[in-house]
Amino acid sequence: MTPPPKARAPRPAGKPPNAASLREAAIAHLGRYSATEAGLRRVLERRVDRWARRAETEGAERDALVELVAAGRAAAAEVARAMVAGGHVDDAAYAEARARRLARGGRSRRAIGAHLAAKGIAAEIAAAVLPADAESELDAALVYCRRRRTGPFARAPMDAAARLKALAALARNGFSRNVAERALDMETDAAETRIIERRANG
């Protein structure tokens, strides 16, 4: 009978994170992912918190941990600011790329704004990159309809109940009543053409 695999030994806490180690972690993270300043800071803070949990398990004194965690979080914020100053993190470029991708994926202006806020993007930066015209919002609503197989892309003609359900779903996803009704009333060929043209134009 094959013996059960041995449990992996807990990873030792090691030295508390400092500016140097957090900078290395930041560079490694940015080598794989794009991030905002706030997002990068959260990644580094979680690294500090994981270290603290391991150190506490190993018997570190709580008072000492509180001071070290505070110092680590301060270093995380400083490293994140340094990454911005060095051009490694650009909130505006991140927001622009993310807003464009989300709009093409069928997300409303309101939903995109909420997403950017959750990522730590400042309101003025978000406002500058959000789709500003009603036609872009309509295009996003049509992409949403196609993904959900509703409106112009429904498999069968929509009755009153199905239309109300579709309107409610569009409203929950941040689309205005006017945009939602325009999307639902559009002919399939026209809707498909708009989506194709929008993607071709970036």
Secondary structure, 3 states (H helix, E strand, C coil): CCCCCCCCCCCCCCCCCCHHHHHHHHHHHHCCCCCCHHHHHHHHHHHHHHHHHHHHHCCCCHHHHHHHHHHHHHHHHHHHHHHHHCCCCCHHHHHHHHHHHHHHCCCCHHHHHHHHHHCCCCHHHHHHHCCCCHHHHHHHHHHHHHHHCCHHHCCCCCCHHHHHHHHHHHHHCCCCHHHHHHHHHCCHHHHHHHHHHHHHCC
